[in-house]
């Protein structure tokens, strides 16, 4: 028995009697499907981060003490630059909205201006994120790792963290970086920290005003625990090496998992921003040469706008999870 399909006035069962039920083109629907699937991916990553964060609630690195830098300015400015990055990305979402609106009104000049501003905003954010990664990798103050893998840092009399170089002794050392020229060719050793563990121990003994703080956090004050000099010396007896900066295997700020999640999630988001910038540039030049003017619509601008808004929205959640909670 042959099925009979009634044709709509516009020639298609999907038209639903003259008007499409969802009112969206195939391309726009596919963009929404991609956004939904990508949203689930980010949800899984942030959910995993949240579980680990909760597990180590009393010893997780404090964001205000990690992200304190501003380019070309020395000082302690917790979260200022991250807030600036966030503002830039949100502002680029506003300019994208204006570009889409201008496209609907077939105003080519305004589309060019607003898309150009969107691309500039994305480049500023991406450059800022690269700078933040570099600063995080290089480290700020340095720390000492204990036998159990825990990290201890050093503070002055007022409780402010100080760098190892500021109090370590200047005892000469013969320690050199292991390279293929002076060791086994198949072994690799990263650059050495600016001071040795022995120099830190000697400097700590010579500076009674220097104290030590552990990973343990006082959940009432939201500050790391500062121990007595006697306890600090016991910790130093269990010290194994100096840690400078952060990577996938060590982290001067505390838990290595914090650095692992930071690199993975912010890197994954940064890849999305990079992809969005490339797509925006392609659409931008298409607008300039009049491709969409000849088509009679700027739907491509609207589709890439959906992706860009999604990238901005994801950053709001990343910012909240990593920097605010």
SVG drawing of the C-alpha trace seen along z (x, -y; Angstrom):
<svg xmlns="http://www.w3.org/2000/svg" viewBox="-3 -52 83 54">
<polyline fill="none" stroke="black" stroke-width="0.4" points="0.0,0.0 1.5,-3.3 1.6,-6.1 0.1,-9.4 1.8,-12.6 -0.1,-15.9 2.0,-18.6 1.8,-22.0 1.1,-25.1 4.8,-25.8 5.7,-22.3 6.8,-20.3 5.3,-18.4 7.7,-20.1 6.2,-23.5 3.2,-22.6 0.6,-24.3 2.5,-27.3 4.9,-28.2 7.8,-26.2 7.0,-25.2 10.4,-26.1 11.1,-29.0 14.8,-28.2 17.0,-27.3 18.9,-24.0 22.2,-25.7 20.9,-27.5 19.3,-24.3 22.6,-22.5 24.4,-25.3 22.0,-24.9 22.6,-21.1 26.3,-21.7 25.9,-24.3 23.8,-21.9 26.3,-19.0 29.2,-21.3 27.4,-22.6 27.1,-19.1 30.9,-18.6 31.6,-21.8 29.1,-20.7 31.0,-17.4 34.3,-19.2 33.0,-21.8 31.1,-19.1 34.3,-17.0 36.1,-20.1 33.4,-20.9 33.5,-17.3 37.3,-17.5 37.1,-21.0 34.6,-19.8 36.7,-16.8 39.7,-19.1 37.6,-21.9 40.1,-22.5 43.2,-22.6 42.3,-23.9 44.4,-26.9 42.7,-30.3 42.1,-32.1 42.6,-35.5 46.2,-34.4 47.0,-32.9 45.7,-35.3 47.0,-38.6 49.0,-40.0 48.5,-42.8 50.8,-43.2 53.6,-45.8 52.4,-46.6 54.0,-45.1 51.8,-44.5 49.0,-42.4 45.8,-42.9 43.6,-39.9 41.3,-39.1 41.5,-42.6 43.0,-41.4 40.6,-38.4 37.7,-40.8 39.1,-42.9 39.3,-39.9 35.7,-38.9 34.4,-42.4 36.2,-42.5 34.6,-39.1 31.1,-40.2 31.5,-43.5 32.5,-41.6 29.2,-39.7 27.4,-43.1 29.1,-44.2 28.1,-40.8 24.5,-41.5 24.8,-44.9 26.4,-43.2 23.5,-40.7 20.9,-43.5 22.7,-45.6 22.7,-42.6 19.0,-42.2 18.6,-45.8 21.0,-45.2 23.4,-47.8 26.7,-46.5 28.9,-49.3 27.6,-48.8 28.1,-45.0 31.7,-45.6 32.3,-48.0 30.7,-45.8 32.2,-42.6 35.6,-44.2 35.1,-45.3 34.1,-41.7 37.3,-40.3 39.4,-42.9 37.7,-42.0 38.3,-38.3 42.0,-38.9 42.5,-40.9 40.9,-38.2 42.9,-35.5 46.2,-37.4 45.3,-38.1 44.6,-34.4 48.0,-33.5 49.7,-36.1 47.9,-34.6 49.0,-31.1 52.6,-32.3 52.5,-34.0 50.9,-30.9 53.5,-28.7 56.5,-30.9 55.2,-31.3 55.3,-34.1 56.9,-33.3 58.1,-29.7 57.3,-27.1 58.7,-23.9 57.3,-20.4 57.2,-17.9 57.6,-14.2 53.9,-13.6 53.6,-16.0 52.0,-18.9 53.2,-22.4 54.2,-25.0 54.8,-28.7 56.4,-31.5 55.1,-34.7 56.5,-37.8 55.4,-39.1 52.3,-40.7 51.1,-37.5 51.9,-38.5 53.5,-35.9 57.2,-36.4 59.4,-34.9 62.0,-32.3 64.7,-34.5 63.9,-37.3 65.2,-35.4 67.2,-32.4 70.9,-32.4 73.4,-33.0 75.5,-30.0 77.3,-28.9 76.0,-25.7 77.5,-23.4 74.0,-22.2 73.6,-22.5 70.8,-21.7 70.9,-18.2 71.4,-18.3 72.5,-15.8 75.9,-17.6 76.6,-16.8 74.5,-13.7 72.4,-10.9 71.2,-11.9 67.8,-10.3 66.9,-12.1 65.3,-15.5 65.3,-18.0 63.4,-21.3 65.1,-24.6 66.3,-24.7 64.6,-27.0 66.4,-30.2 67.4,-28.8 68.1,-25.4 66.4,-23.7 69.5,-24.1 69.6,-27.8 65.9,-28.1 66.6,-26.2 69.6,-28.4 67.8,-31.6 64.8,-30.6 67.0,-29.9 68.7,-33.3 65.4,-35.3 63.2,-34.9 60.6,-37.2 59.7,-34.7 56.9,-32.3 55.4,-29.4 51.8,-28.7 50.5,-25.3 47.8,-24.1 45.3,-23.7 42.6,-26.4 40.7,-27.9 37.1,-27.6 36.0,-30.5 38.6,-33.0 39.2,-31.5 42.9,-31.9 45.7,-29.3 47.1,-28.3 50.3,-30.0 52.3,-27.7 54.8,-28.5 58.5,-28.5 58.9,-25.2 56.3,-23.6 57.9,-25.2 61.3,-23.7 59.6,-20.2 58.1,-20.7 61.4,-21.8 63.0,-18.6 60.5,-16.7 61.0,-19.0 62.2,-17.3 62.6,-20.1 61.9,-23.6 58.9,-24.2 58.8,-27.2 55.7,-27.9 53.0,-25.4 52.6,-22.7 50.9,-19.3 53.2,-17.7 53.9,-20.4 52.2,-23.5 53.7,-26.1 50.2,-27.3 49.0,-23.9 47.2,-20.9 48.5,-19.8 45.0,-18.9 44.2,-22.6 46.7,-23.3 45.6,-20.3 42.0,-21.5 43.0,-25.1 45.1,-24.2 42.5,-21.8 39.3,-23.8 40.6,-27.3 42.7,-25.8 39.6,-24.1 37.6,-27.3 40.5,-29.3 40.5,-26.9 36.8,-27.8 37.6,-31.5 40.4,-31.0 38.1,-29.0 35.5,-31.7 38.0,-34.5 39.0,-32.6 35.4,-32.1 34.6,-35.7 37.5,-36.9 36.3,-34.7 32.7,-36.1 34.1,-39.6 35.9,-39.5 32.9,-38.0 30.9,-41.0 33.5,-43.4 33.4,-41.8 29.6,-41.9 28.9,-38.1 25.9,-38.4 24.7,-41.6 24.3,-39.6 22.5,-36.8 20.0,-39.2 20.5,-38.2 23.2,-38.1 22.2,-34.8 25.8,-33.6 26.5,-36.5 23.6,-35.4 24.9,-31.8 28.4,-32.7 26.9,-35.1 25.1,-32.2 28.5,-30.4 30.2,-33.5 27.4,-34.1 27.8,-30.5 31.6,-30.9 30.9,-34.1 28.3,-32.3 30.7,-29.4 33.3,-31.8 30.9,-33.2 30.6,-29.7 34.4,-29.0 35.0,-32.4 32.5,-31.6 33.9,-28.1 37.6,-28.9 37.9,-32.4 34.9,-33.2 34.0,-30.1"/>
</svg>
